[in-house]
């Protein structure tokens, strides 16, 4: 049997590997549109229906350092994918030109999920999604 610490390390290693695989899929979609992985992650974060009121909030959600966030915001704005809104607090609007990029990024996420669930039965996939949703809800509830 593994000790508690060993189990925690296995979970961290697994989460890290999953994240790296997801980034590999996202980077392929990003390169197709001449974007960086950071740009792609930012576009996905901006699609979130919850508005971000500060750059720091957005940076935390997108898991990007603040200086990288600023570079990606500038890059996406120049490319015509986003528009900073002229209001007192921080706000950015996704433009229609970002739709094809977002479609490719979502397809990459779907490919990643299919890879992860490759040997699962339909029932196992359904159960996994239900349990993951419950974990997500528990985490959100504990953060309130």
KAHUUR-V899510 format. One record per pair of residues at least 6 apart in sequence whose ideal C-beta (glycine too) atoms are under 7 Angstrom apart, sorted by sequence separation. I is the first residue (numbers start at 1). J is the second residue. D is the distance in whole Angstrom. If there is no record, write none. Layout:
i: <I;I>
j: <J;J>
d: <D;D>
This chain:
i: <30;52;59;76;77;85;30;59;62;77;85;2;64;84;85;117;120;30;52;83;27;30;56;59;82;83;26;29;55;58;82;82;83;45;48;82;23;26;55;81;80;45;81;82;45;80;81;73;42;81;41;41;42;41;38;42;38;42;39;43;38;42;55;39;46;53;54;39;53;43;52;51;46;47;46;43;47;43;43;44;43;40;35;33;33;32;29;29;29;26;29;28;26;25;25;25;22;21>
j: <36;58;65;82;83;91;37;66;69;84;92;10;72;92;93;125;128;39;61;92;37;40;66;69;92;93;37;40;66;69;93;94;95;58;61;95;37;40;69;95;95;61;97;98;62;97;98;92;62;101;62;63;64;64;64;69;68;72;72;76;72;76;90;75;82;89;90;76;90;81;90;91;92;94;94;98;102;101;102;105;105;105;101;101;104;104;104;105;107;105;108;108;108;108;111;112;112;112>
d: <6;4;7;5;7;4;6;5;7;6;7;7;7;6;6;5;7;6;7;7;5;4;6;4;5;5;6;7;6;6;7;6;6;6;7;6;6;5;6;6;6;5;6;7;4;5;4;7;5;7;5;7;7;6;6;7;5;5;5;7;5;7;5;6;7;5;5;6;6;7;7;7;6;6;5;6;6;6;6;6;7;6;7;5;7;6;4;5;7;6;4;6;5;4;6;4;5;6>
